[in-house]
Amino acid sequence: MATIALDKIAATAPAEKAVIATKAAGSTNGKPGFWRSLYNSIVEAQELRAATYVHGYLAHLSDDELARHGMTRDQMIRRTRSMMASV
């Protein structure tokens, strides 16, 4: 089973991701190459999958357990909705 570090949950979901801006060899248009785009898409999909898993886990916690982790139910719902709106 995966270990979830609740203190490391960012305020925003995968919307804030570091995309490596590298030019493909010989590319003059500034767009990333095919393999870089494929890699970025895979990373984005895995980040969304992980965020979905974390939000699903948080939804099953009681209000007291969420409070122990410094989060309210309203904050958790807002984060989930913002993540799903970005999809």
N, C-alpha and C positions, 0 to 999 in steps of 0.2 A: 504494500500500500504506500502511496506517495505521502511524503511529509509536507505539510503546508505551513509556511512561515507567515502568520497573520500580520506580524509587525512590518512585513516588507511589501504589503499590498499598496500599490500606488493609487493616488487619487483618481487617476484616469486609466482606462484600460489600454489596449494596444494602440490607441491613437498616438501615444508618445513612444515612438520607436526610433532607434537610431538606424537610419538607412545609410549604408556606406555608398558614398557618391564617387564611384570610380568609373573612369572611361574604359571602354573596351579597347583592346589594341587596334589601332587604325580607325577608331570611331571619331568622327569630327563633329557629329551633331550633339554631343553632350549627353546622350541617353545611355543608360547602362546596357551592356550586352545581353544576349539571350540567357547565358548561364547565370549572370548576376540577377537578372529579373526573375528567373526561375527560383534561385536561392532565396531572394527576398520574399517571394510569394509563399514559399514553404515555411519560412520563419514566421511570417505574418499569420498563416493558418495555424501553426503550432501555438503561437501566443494567444490567439483567440480561443483555441481549444483549452489551454491552461486557464485562461481567465474565466471561461464558462464553468470549468470544473470547480474553481475556487469560489465563484459566486453561488454555485449550487450547494457547496458545502456550507457557506455562510448562511444561506437561507434556512438551513436546518438547525442552526444554533438558536438558543433561547436569548431573550433580551439581556439577561444577566451575563451570559457567556460573551455576547457581543460587547457589553460594557467593559468586561475585564480586558478585552483587547482594544479598548479605546474607540469603539464604534457604536453608533446607534442604528436601529433598524431602518430609519429614514435614510441615513447615509448609505447603507448597504443597498437599499432599493434604488437610490439615485445613481449609484455607481453601476449597478446592473443595467438600468435603463439607458444610461449614456453609452455603455459598452454595446448594447444591442442596437442602439440607434446608429452606431458607426458601421454596422454590418451592411 
